[in-house]
Amino acid sequence: MTALILQARMDSTRLPGKCLLPLGGEPLLLRVMEALGAVRCDMRVLACPDDCINSFGALAEKAGFVISAGSEDDVLERYCTAIRRHSPEWVIRATADNPFVFADAAETLVQEAVNLKADYAGYSGLPYGAGVEVINANALLRAERESSAATEREHVCPYLYNHGELFKLHRPLAPGKWQGPELRLTIDNHEDYLRAEKQYRLLNDRTIGLERYWGTRINQLFLGPAS
């Protein structure tokens, strides 16, 4: 079973209340979950701190996500709590900063990770904010047991990709159709948020249905036709 686990919280320091800011008339968190809804998987989980359940509950239900609450600061523990509750074999890790995740790239990465039996997989060369990480659930549970550094706990995956002697890593350059490292698609601060509003309007005006979640289409709109 593959579970897509989305981490979200309310207390962003650079953009307070970010998850509930409107994007295209709906809260950012809902737009992120809509985009991730285009990624094929067996279940979708919103992993948030305990104090966010009331704020996020209705949005998660609307988007077809189940809520798994856990530690606010130890995000690795939050992921592993969700793993213990739902017992997936594979985890797709996503964050609530990114409403323009490339669903087609995510699905290809999952298949590569499964075929290679990788412990950790992630593309390089994508636009910033367009990617996900794919992790074997047992590897993530091992990271929880063995890691101690605060950055490893907060950012979930560093223990895996910094210990290639312990884990099988798959970190290739993304296929050319998805590359665009000069393009910023995340929302970390107010400038990003203003940019994302324009990007969302363009996608809404120029795409139909699920194609708004295809990386090839997003790159075509924001970067121009491939040469």
MIGUZA-390795 format. One record per residue: residue in three letters; x, y, z negated of N, C-alpha, C, O in turn. Coordinates in pm, whole numbers. Example, Ala and Ser with C-alpha at 12.3 -4.5 7.8 and 13.67 -1.06 7.14 Angstrom:
<sites>
SITE   aa     n_X     n_Y     n_Z    ca_X    ca_Y    ca_Z     c_X     c_Y     c_Z     o_X     o_Y     o_Z
SITE  ala    1319    -569    -780    1230    -450    -780    1320    -330    -780    1424    -332    -846
SITE  ser    1285    -225    -708    1367    -106    -714    1290       3    -787    1341     114    -804
</sites>
This chain:
<sites>
SITE   aa     n_X     n_Y     n_Z    ca_X    ca_Y    ca_Z     c_X     c_Y     c_Z     o_X     o_Y     o_Z
SITE  met      84    -119       0       0       0       0      88     125       0     190     131     -68
SITE  thr      47     222      76     117     350      82      31     459      21     -84     477      61
SITE  ala      85     531     -77      14     641    -141      82     772    -108     203     787    -127
SITE  leu       5     866     -60      56    1002     -43      32    1075    -175     -82    1088    -220
SITE  ile     140    1121    -236     130    1190    -366     174    1335    -348     288    1363    -311
SITE  leu      81    1423    -374     102    1567    -361     121    1629    -498      36    1614    -586
SITE  gln     232    1698    -518     255    1766    -646     208    1910    -637     231    1978    -536
SITE  ala     141    1957    -743      91    2094    -746      83    2141    -890      64    2062    -982
SITE  arg      99    2272    -908      83    2333   -1038      39    2478   -1018      39    2529    -906
SITE  met       3    2544   -1127     -48    2680   -1118      57    2786   -1143      44    2898   -1092
SITE  asp     161    2755   -1219     248    2860   -1274     369    2889   -1186     482    2885   -1235
SITE  ser     348    2918   -1060     459    2961    -975     513    3096   -1024     435    3189   -1047
SITE  thr     644    3106   -1041     702    3231   -1092     712    3337    -984     695    3456   -1012
SITE  arg     740    3296    -860     757    3394    -752     625    3436    -688     618    3543    -627
SITE  leu     522    3354    -701     392    3388    -645     284    3330    -736     228    3224    -707
SITE  pro     255    3398    -847     162    3344    -948      27    3307    -888     -27    3379    -804
SITE  gly     -28    3193    -933    -158    3148    -886    -159    3107    -740    -264    3105    -677
SITE  lys     -41    3075    -687     -26    3048    -543    -126    2946    -492    -185    2966    -386
SITE  cys    -145    2837    -564    -228    2728    -512    -372    2769    -483    -440    2707    -402
SITE  leu    -419    2875    -550    -557    2917    -532    -571    3042    -446    -682    3093    -428
SITE  leu    -460    3093    -394    -468    3207    -303    -540    3165    -175    -523    3052    -130
SITE  pro    -618    3253    -115    -693    3214       5    -604    3205     129    -516    3288     151
SITE  leu    -629    3102     207    -565    3086     337    -675    3042     434    -728    2932     423
SITE  gly    -708    3129     527    -818    3099     617    -950    3082     546   -1034    3003     588
SITE  gly    -969    3157     436   -1096    3155     366   -1113    3047     261   -1217    3040     197
SITE  glu   -1011    2963     243   -1016    2857     142    -886    2859      62    -785    2910     111
SITE  pro    -886    2804     -60    -763    2802    -140    -650    2730     -68    -672    2630       1
SITE  leu    -529    2782     -85    -412    2721     -24    -404    2571     -53    -376    2493      37
SITE  leu    -430    2531    -177    -420    2389    -211    -513    2305    -124    -475    2196     -82
SITE  leu    -632    2354     -98    -724    2279     -12    -669    2270     129    -681    2165     193
SITE  arg    -610    2377     180    -552    2373     315    -437    2272     323    -422    2202     423
SITE  val    -357    2266     217    -248    2167     215    -307    2026     217    -259    1940     291
SITE  met    -409    2002     137    -469    1869     133    -537    1835     265    -538    1719     307
SITE  glu    -595    1935     332    -653    1910     464    -546    1865     562    -567    1770     638
SITE  ala    -431    1932     562    -323    1894     652    -274    1752     621    -251    1673     712
SITE  leu    -259    1721     493    -212    1589     454    -317    1481     481    -285    1363     492
SITE  gly    -443    1522     491    -548    1429     526    -532    1372     665    -593    1270     697
SITE  ala    -451    1437     748    -424    1388     884    -314    1283     887    -290    1223     992
SITE  val    -248    1260     774    -142    1159     765    -206    1027     722    -267    1020     616
SITE  arg    -191     924     803    -252     796     769    -181     733     649     -58     723     646
SITE  cys    -259     690     550    -207     623     431    -325     551     365    -439     562     410
SITE  asp    -297     478     258    -402     401     192    -475     480      85    -593     454      58
SITE  met    -406     575      24    -473     660     -75    -397     790     -89    -279     799     -56
SITE  arg    -466     891    -140    -408    1024    -160    -427    1066    -304    -537    1058    -359
SITE  val    -318    1110    -366    -318    1144    -508    -268    1287    -526    -167    1326    -466
SITE  leu    -337    1365    -607    -290    1497    -646    -229    1484    -786    -301    1461    -883
SITE  ala     -97    1498    -795     -25    1485    -922      -1    1624    -978      78    1701    -925
SITE  cys     -70    1656   -1086     -62    1791   -1143     -45    1783   -1294     -68    1678   -1354
SITE  pro      -5    1893   -1356       0    1895   -1502    -140    1884   -1562    -240    1914   -1496
SITE  asp    -146    1841   -1687    -275    1822   -1753    -361    1948   -1751    -483    1939   -1737
SITE  asp    -298    2065   -1766    -377    2188   -1778    -430    2239   -1643    -493    2344   -1638
SITE  cys    -404    2165   -1535    -454    2206   -1403    -576    2126   -1357    -632    2154   -1252
SITE  ile    -615    2028   -1437    -724    1940   -1393    -851    2019   -1366    -917    1997   -1264
SITE  asn    -887    2109   -1455   -1011    2186   -1437   -1004    2276   -1315   -1104    2293   -1246
SITE  ser    -888    2334   -1288    -874    2424   -1174    -873    2350   -1041    -921    2401    -941
SITE  phe    -817    2229   -1040    -795    2157    -915    -895    2046    -887    -903    1995    -775
SITE  gly    -972    2007    -989   -1054    1888    -977   -1151    1890    -861   -1157    1794    -784
SITE  ala   -1228    1998    -847   -1328    2004    -740   -1263    2007    -602   -1315    1948    -507
SITE  leu   -1148    2075    -591   -1078    2081    -462   -1027    1943    -423   -1037    1903    -307
SITE  ala    -971    1871    -521    -921    1737    -492   -1034    1646    -445   -1018    1572    -348
SITE  glu   -1145    1651    -513   -1260    1567    -475   -1307    1601    -334   -1339    1512    -255
SITE  lys   -1313    1729    -303   -1357    1772    -169   -1265    1719     -60   -1311    1685      49
SITE  ala   -1135    1712     -89   -1037    1670      11   -1013    1519      11    -936    1469      94
SITE  gly   -1076    1445     -81   -1057    1301     -85    -933    1257    -159    -880    1149    -133
SITE  phe    -885    1339    -252    -770    1305    -336    -819    1265    -475    -919    1317    -524
SITE  val    -749    1172    -538    -773    1143    -680    -667    1217    -760    -555    1235    -714
SITE  ile    -703    1259    -880    -610    1335    -965    -537    1240   -1060    -596    1150   -1119
SITE  ser    -407    1263   -1073    -326    1195   -1172    -249    1301   -1247    -161    1366   -1190
SITE  ala    -280    1321   -1372    -216    1426   -1451     -93    1372   -1522     -85    1254   -1555
SITE  gly       4    1460   -1544     127    1421   -1612     205    1542   -1658     149    1650   -1676
SITE  ser     335    1523   -1676     421    1628   -1729     426    1749   -1636     423    1735   -1514
SITE  glu     433    1867   -1695     445    1988   -1614     586    2005   -1560     602    2035   -1441
SITE  asp     687    1986   -1642     825    2013   -1601     896    1889   -1546     982    1903   -1459
SITE  asp     863    1772   -1594     927    1649   -1548     842    1592   -1434     758    1505   -1455
SITE  val     867    1644   -1314     784    1606   -1200     811    1462   -1158     722    1394   -1107
SITE  leu     933    1414   -1179     963    1274   -1152     875    1184   -1237     820    1085   -1188
SITE  glu     862    1217   -1364     774    1139   -1452     629    1147   -1404     555    1049   -1412
SITE  arg     590    1263   -1353     453    1279   -1303     427    1185   -1185     320    1124   -1176
SITE  tyr     525    1174   -1096     512    1081    -983     505     936   -1031     424     858    -984
SITE  cys     591     903   -1125     596     765   -1170     471     727   -1250     430     611   -1250
SITE  thr     413     823   -1318     283     798   -1382     179     759   -1279     102     665   -1299
SITE  ala     176     832   -1167      82     799   -1060     113     661   -1001      20     586    -969
SITE  ile     241     627    -987     277     494    -936     227     385   -1030     172     285    -984
SITE  arg     246     403   -1159     202     301   -1254      50     287   -1255      -3     178   -1280
SITE  arg     -20     395   -1227    -166     389   -1226    -222     322   -1101    -324     254   -1107
SITE  his    -155     342    -987    -214     299    -860    -135     191    -787    -184     135    -689
SITE  ser     -13     161    -832      68      49    -781      94      49    -631      79     -56    -568
SITE  pro     132     162    -572     170     158    -430     307      96    -414     387      92    -508
SITE  glu     335      47    -293     469       0    -259     552     115    -204     673     120    -225
SITE  trp     487     207    -133     554     320     -70     486     449    -113     365     453    -134
SITE  val     566     554    -127     517     686    -165     556     788     -59     673     795     -19
SITE  ile     460     865     -14     488     982      69     481    1102     -24     375    1133     -78
SITE  arg     594    1170     -42     598    1285    -133     575    1414     -56     642    1441      44
SITE  ala     480    1494    -104     450    1623     -43     434    1726    -154     408    1691    -269
SITE  thr     451    1854    -118     439    1962    -216     335    2064    -171     308    2079     -52
SITE  ala     277    2133    -267     165    2222    -240     207    2357    -183     124    2447    -170
SITE  asp     334    2371    -148     382    2494     -83     361    2491      69     378    2593     135
SITE  asn     324    2375     123     340    2352     266     209    2317     337     171    2199     342
SITE  pro     138    2416     391      11    2389     459      25    2349     604     -76    2324     672
SITE  phe     149    2341     655     170    2309     797     258    2185     814     342    2181     904
SITE  val     240    2086     728     316    1961     739     289    1896     874     176    1894     921
SITE  phe     394    1842     937     381    1773    1064     330    1631    1039     406    1543     999
SITE  ala     201    1609    1063     142    1477    1035     203    1369    1125     224    1257    1080
SITE  asp     230    1404    1249     286    1304    1341     427    1265    1300     464    1147    1309
SITE  ala     506    1360    1257     642    1329    1210     637    1247    1082     717    1155    1064
SITE  ala     544    1279     994     533    1206     867     501    1059     893     560     971     831
SITE  glu     409    1032     983     371     894    1011     487     816    1074     507     698    1043
SITE  thr     562     881    1162     677     814    1222     783     784    1117     844     676    1119
SITE  leu     806     877    1024     905     856     918     864     740     829     949     660     790
SITE  val     737     730     796     690     617     715     721     485     784     772     392     722
SITE  gln     691     478     912     715     353     985     863     319     989     900     202     975
SITE  glu     948     419    1008    1092     395    1008    1138     344     872    1217     250     864
SITE  ala    1089     405     764    1130     364     630    1088     220     602    1166     142     547
SITE  val     967     187     639     917      50     616     997     -50     699    1038    -155     648
SITE  asn    1020     -19     825    1093    -111     912    1236    -134     863    1288    -245     873
SITE  leu    1299     -28     811    1437     -37     764    1449     -84     620    1558    -112     571
SITE  lys    1333     -92     551    1333    -124     407    1419     -24     330    1494     -60     240
SITE  ala    1405     102     368    1481     209     303    1424     239     165    1304     223     141
SITE  asp    1510     283      75    1464     332     -55    1419     477     -47    1329     520    -120
SITE  tyr    1483     551      42    1451     694      58    1465     729     206    1559     686     272
SITE  ala    1370     809     257    1377     854     396    1333     999     405    1236    1040     341
SITE  gly    1405    1076     486    1368    1215     509    1437    1266     634    1554    1238     655
SITE  tyr    1365    1341     716    1423    1399     837    1497    1528     804    1456    1603     715
SITE  ser    1606    1554     875    1668    1686     876    1633    1753    1008    1593    1687    1104
SITE  gly    1648    1886    1012    1626    1960    1135    1485    2004    1161    1459    2069    1262
SITE  leu    1392    1970    1073    1254    2016    1088    1242    2163    1047    1330    2213     977
SITE  pro    1135    2232    1088    1107    2362    1028    1096    2349     876    1051    2247     825
SITE  tyr    1136    2453     806    1134    2448     660     989    2444     612     911    2537     635
SITE  gly     953    2335     544     817    2319     496     733    2225     581     616    2203     549
SITE  ala     790    2168     688     713    2082     777     723    1935     743     648    1853     796
SITE  gly     816    1899     653     846    1759     632     793    1704     500     750    1777     411
SITE  val     798    1572     492     769    1498     369     889    1407     341     980    1396     423
SITE  glu     887    1343     227     985    1240     195     910    1108     175     798    1107     126
SITE  val     974     998     213     914     866     196    1005     785     106    1125     773     132
SITE  ile     949     729       0    1030     661    -102     967     527    -137     845     516    -150
SITE  asn    1052     427    -153    1006     301    -208     969     322    -355    1048     380    -431
SITE  ala     853     278    -395     805     306    -530     898     249    -637     920     314    -740
SITE  asn     952     131    -616    1043      73    -716    1170     156    -731    1224     168    -841
SITE  ala    1218     213    -620    1335     299    -628    1306     424    -710    1392     472    -785
SITE  leu    1185     478    -695    1149     597    -771    1137     564    -920    1176     645   -1004
SITE  leu    1084     447    -952    1076     405   -1093    1217     385   -1150    1241     416   -1267
SITE  arg    1308     335   -1069    1447     321   -1116    1508     458   -1142    1579     477   -1241
SITE  ala    1481     552   -1052    1533     688   -1072    1482     746   -1202    1556     815   -1273
SITE  glu    1357     720   -1234    1301     772   -1360    1375     713   -1480    1402     782   -1578
SITE  arg    1407     584   -1472    1476     519   -1585    1619     570   -1601    1667     583   -1714
SITE  glu    1686     598   -1492    1831     622   -1497    1871     768   -1492    1979     803   -1540
SITE  ser    1788     854   -1436    1829     995   -1420    1805    1073   -1548    1712    1044   -1624
SITE  ser    1890    1172   -1569    1877    1254   -1690    1888    1404   -1664    1839    1483   -1743
SITE  ala    1951    1444   -1554    1970    1585   -1525    1835    1653   -1499    1746    1595   -1437
SITE  ala    1821    1774   -1547    1694    1846   -1533    1656    1863   -1386    1538    1852   -1352
SITE  thr    1753    1890   -1300    1721    1910   -1159    1673    1781   -1094    1589    1784   -1004
SITE  glu    1723    1668   -1140    1678    1539   -1088    1534    1510   -1130    1459    1448   -1055
SITE  arg    1498    1555   -1247    1361    1533   -1295    1264    1631   -1229    1151    1595   -1196
SITE  glu    1308    1753   -1210    1219    1856   -1153    1194    1834   -1004    1082    1853    -957
SITE  his    1298    1794    -930    1288    1785    -784    1267    1643    -732    1266    1621    -611
SITE  val    1250    1548    -822    1202    1412    -794    1304    1322    -724    1332    1213    -775
SITE  cys    1359    1362    -612    1437    1270    -529    1589    1285    -533    1657    1198    -479
SITE  pro    1648    1389    -593    1794    1403    -586    1871    1282    -639    1977    1249    -585
SITE  tyr    1821    1214    -742    1894    1099    -794    1911     993    -687    2014     925    -681
SITE  leu    1810     977    -601    1819     876    -496    1920     917    -389    2013     842    -360
SITE  tyr    1902    1038    -331    1989    1070    -217    2129    1114    -259    2217    1127    -174
SITE  asn    2151    1136    -387    2288    1163    -435    2361    1037    -480    2476    1044    -523
SITE  his    2293     922    -470    2356     796    -510    2337     693    -399    2267     592    -415
SITE  gly    2403     722    -288    2396     631    -175    2455     494    -202    2429     399    -129
SITE  glu    2535     484    -308    2590     353    -344    2487     264    -413    2505     143    -423
SITE  leu    2379     326    -459    2274     251    -529    2150     227    -443    2078     129    -464
SITE  phe    2125     316    -348    2000     312    -273    2027     313    -122    2128     368     -76
SITE  lys    1938     252     -48    1947     254      97    1878     379     148    1757     395     132
SITE  leu    1955     468     210    1905     597     254    1888     601     405    1966     542     480
SITE  his    1783     671     448    1758     694     591    1733     844     606    1624     893     576
SITE  arg    1833     917     654    1826    1063     662    1868    1111     801    1967    1183     814
SITE  pro    1796    1073     905    1837    1108    1041    1794    1250    1079    1708    1310    1015
SITE  leu    1857    1301    1185    1809    1422    1248    1674    1392    1312    1659    1289    1378
SITE  ala    1578    1478    1294    1445    1457    1350    1451    1453    1503    1535    1521    1562
SITE  pro    1364    1377    1567    1355    1383    1713    1338    1526    1762    1278    1609    1693
SITE  gly    1390    1554    1881    1394    1691    1931    1260    1761    1935    1253    1882    1913
SITE  lys    1152    1689    1962    1020    1753    1973     973    1815    1843     884    1900    1842
SITE  trp    1033    1772    1731     994    1826    1601    1097    1920    1541    1072    1979    1436
SITE  gln    1210    1937    1604    1315    2020    1547    1279    2169    1555    1209    2213    1647
SITE  gly    1327    2243    1458    1305    2387    1456    1348    2445    1323    1268    2509    1255
SITE  pro    1474    2424    1283    1518    2467    1150    1512    2618    1130    1517    2665    1016
SITE  glu    1501    2694    1238    1491    2840    1225    1350    2886    1187    1330    3002    1154
SITE  leu    1254    2795    1193    1115    2830    1166    1081    2803    1020    1113    2695     968
SITE  arg    1018    2898     953     982    2884     812     830    2865     801     752    2950     842
SITE  leu     790    2750     744     647    2717     734     604    2693     589     494    2642     566
SITE  thr     686    2728     495     652    2710     354     599    2840     295     610    2946     357
SITE  ile     542    2832     176     496    2952     104     559    2953     -33     518    2879    -123
SITE  asp     660    3036     -48     732    3046    -175     717    3182    -239     728    3195    -361
SITE  asn     693    3285    -157     683    3421    -208     578    3498    -128     513    3442     -39
SITE  his     560    3625    -160     454    3702     -97     478    3719      53     383    3715     131
SITE  glu     602    3739      92     633    3751     235     594    3624     310     536    3630     419
SITE  asp     626    3508     251     586    3381     312     435    3372     325     382    3325     426
SITE  tyr     366    3417     221     220    3409     222     160    3493     334      69    3448     404
SITE  leu     209    3614     353     160    3699     462     188    3635     598     105    3640     688
SITE  arg     306    3576     611     340    3507     736     246    3388     759     199    3365     871
SITE  ala     221    3313     654     135    3195     666      -7    3232     707     -71    3158     782
SITE  glu     -56    3346     660    -190    3389     703    -194    3409     854    -291    3369     918
SITE  lys     -91    3469     909     -85    3489    1054     -70    3355    1127    -133    3332    1230
SITE  gln      13    3268    1071      33    3138    1134     -97    3057    1133    -130    2991    1231
SITE  tyr    -168    3064    1023    -293    2988    1015    -396    3040    1114    -466    2962    1178
SITE  arg    -405    3172    1128    -500    3229    1224    -465    3186    1366    -554    3154    1446
SITE  leu    -337    3184    1397    -296    3143    1531    -333    2997    1556    -386    2964    1662
SITE  leu    -306    2910    1459    -342    2770    1474    -493    2754    1488    -540    2675    1569
SITE  asn    -567    2828    1408    -712    2818    1410    -769    2861    1546    -868    2806    1594
SITE  asp    -704    2962    1606    -752    3015    1734    -710    2928    1852    -782    2922    1952
SITE  arg    -594    2862    1843    -535    2798    1960    -537    2645    1957    -489    2582    2051
SITE  thr    -592    2585    1852    -592    2438    1844    -733    2387    1820    -821    2461    1776
SITE  ile    -752    2260    1850    -881    2194    1832    -860    2067    1750    -773    1986    1782
SITE  gly    -939    2051    1645    -937    1927    1568    -801    1894    1510    -732    1981    1456
SITE  leu    -764    1768    1521    -644    1719    1455    -516    1772    1517    -410    1760    1455
SITE  glu    -521    1831    1635    -396    1877    1697    -332    1989    1617    -213    2017    1635
SITE  arg    -408    2055    1530    -347    2161    1448    -249    2105    1346    -173    2180    1286
SITE  tyr    -249    1972    1327    -157    1909    1232     -44    1834    1303      36    1768    1237
SITE  trp     -36    1844    1434      71    1777    1508     191    1871    1517     178    1987    1558
SITE  gly     306    1821    1479     426    1903    1483     460    1951    1622     509    2063    1640
SITE  thr     435    1868    1722     464    1910    1859     382    2032    1898     432    2122    1965
SITE  arg     257    2036    1855     169    2149    1887     207    2273    1806     207    2384    1858
SITE  ile     238    2254    1679     277    2367    1594     405    2431    1647     413    2553    1657
SITE  asn     503    2349    1680     627    2403    1734     603    2476    1866     663    2581    1891
SITE  gln     517    2422    1950     487    2487    2077     429    2626    2056     464    2720    2127
SITE  leu     341    2639    1958     278    2768    1932     373    2867    1868     374    2985    1904
SITE  phe     454    2822    1773     536    2913    1694     675    2935    1752     737    3038    1727
SITE  leu     724    2840    1830     858    2850    1886     859    2866    2037     961    2901    2095
SITE  gly     746    2840    2101     740    2847    2247     766    2710    2307     808    2618    2235
SITE  pro     743    2693    2437     763    2564    2504     906    2516    2491    1000    2595    2494
SITE  ala     922    2384    2476    1057    2327    2470    1125    2345    2604    1062    2334    2710
SITE  ser    1255    2372    2600    1329    2392    2724    1364    2259    2787    1427    2256    2893
</sites>
